[in-house]
């Protein structure tokens, strides 16, 4: 894949629309609508797995994990008033060692 073309397409963030366009360009046997559907299904699968409480591990990329956070006291930064923060589930991402190494090599 031509990473220079990817850099030229993204200002600060890679969007789903841009990702779909790149998949369409790289895979000549896919139509634009098929490329878009492929990207949509990919993210739907990740989201539904996380919502169901299952971690998602992508080899050579990283893993998305669900963490349960307990309720805790918080504070409104503007007024200083105490505000209770309820229990919740959050998604965390941990990059693989391979991705970390690639990122370091790019900046050396």
Rosetta blueprint (number, residue, H / E / L):
1 X L
2 X L
3 X H
4 X H
5 X H
6 X H
7 X H
8 X H
9 X H
10 X L
11 X L
12 X L
13 X L
14 X L
15 X L
16 X H
17 X H
18 X H
19 X H
20 X H
21 X H
22 X H
23 X H
24 X H
25 X H
26 X H
27 X L
28 X L
29 X L
30 X L
31 X L
32 X H
33 X H
34 X H
35 X H
36 X H
37 X H
38 X H
39 X H
40 X H
41 X H
42 X H
43 X H
44 X H
45 X H
46 X H
47 X H
48 X H
49 X H
50 X H
51 X H
52 X L
53 X L
54 X L
55 X L
56 X E
57 X E
58 X E
59 X L
60 X L
61 X L
62 X E
63 X E
64 X E
65 X E
66 X E
67 X E
68 X E
69 X E
70 X L
71 X L
72 X E
73 X E
74 X E
75 X E
76 X L
77 X L
78 X L
79 X L
80 X L
81 X L
82 X E
83 X E
84 X E
85 X E
86 X L
87 X L
88 X E
89 X E
90 X E
91 X E
92 X E
93 X E
94 X E
95 X E
96 X L
97 X H
98 X H
99 X H
100 X H
101 X H
102 X H
103 X H
104 X H
105 X H
106 X H
107 X L
108 X L
